[in-house]
Amino acid sequence: MNKFAIRNILQAAAIVGIATVAMSATTTPSLAYACKAYPEQADAYLKTKFAARAKAVKNWSYKTKNKYGVAWSVWDIAKDKSVNCKKVSGKWTCEAKAKPCLYVVP
């Protein structure tokens, strides 16, 4: 086999490889979530804003897990998330509120 034939084979392999990657990228399933219609909320009251915020989110996950199950209790995939904090009598109170969501395999 001469060098031109080898080059043609390599070019053809590269084109097939690119086409395969492009096709697989378009057929990759997208993420889908089912979310509850109403939000859940949980509070925390601690010395620092950082700690109160983190505890409020943790409490939201705990409360949601107890109500709907562990699959619904993931804060990162919840919808319409908010955490509102304010200082009351020298301590921080935070309220975490979000609609629980469940990852659904398409």
N, C-alpha and C positions, 0 to 999 in steps of 0.2 A: 504494500500500500504506500502510495506516495504522500508527501506532506499536504498536497491540496485535498486529497480524499479525507485525510485525518481532520483537516480544518473544517471541511464540510460536515463531517459527522459530529464534531464538537459544536458547531453552530446549530445544527439541527437539535442536538440534545439540549442546548441552552434554551432554544425557543420552546421546546416541549416543557422544560422545567418552569419557565416563566408562565406559560399558559396554565400549567397545573396549579401553580401558586395563585394565579388570578382567579381560577375557577373555585378553588377551595376557600378563598377569601369571601367570595360572594355566596357560598353555601353554608357559611358558619352561622349557627343559630344565634339569634339575639337573646339577650337576657329578658326574662319576663317576670313581672311581679304581680301578685294579687294583694290588694291593700284593703284594710278595714275602712268602712265609711266614716267612722268617728275616731277622734284621737283619744289616746290614753295619756294621763299625766301623773307625774310623781314629783315630790318635793324633797328638798334637803336643807338643813339649817346648820351651818358650820362656821368656823372661825375665819376661813379665807374664802375668797370668791372661787379660786381654782378648785379647792376641795369641795365646796358646796355644789359647784357645777358638775364635777365628775361624779359625785354621790347622787345627784338628781338623775343623771343619765343612767347610772347603775340601778337606782331604784325603779326607774321606768322599765328597764329590761327585766328586772325581777318581777315586778307587778304584771307586766305583759306576759311573761313566761307562765306565771301562775294562772292567768286567765285564759290564754289561748294555746300555750305550749311553747316549747323552746324555739321552734322554727320561726315563730312570729316575733321573737324578742330581740332581734338584731337591730340595734340602733342605726347602724350604718346604712341599712336599706330601708329604713322607715321613711314615710312620706310626710311632707309639710312639717319638718322638725323645727323646734324652737326651744331655746333655753333662756329664760328671763330671770335675771338676778337683781336683788336690791339689798342694801345694807339696812338692817333693823336692829336697833339696840346693840350696836357694836359687832354683830355677827351678820353673815351673809345668808340669805335665803334664796334658793334657786328653784325654779319650776321647769321641769323638762316635759315637753308636750309633743306628741307625734302620732301619726296613724301607723299602726303596726302593718308590716308587709311580709309576705311570704314569697320566697323565690320559687317560681314554677318552671319546671323543665318543659320546654316546648315540644 
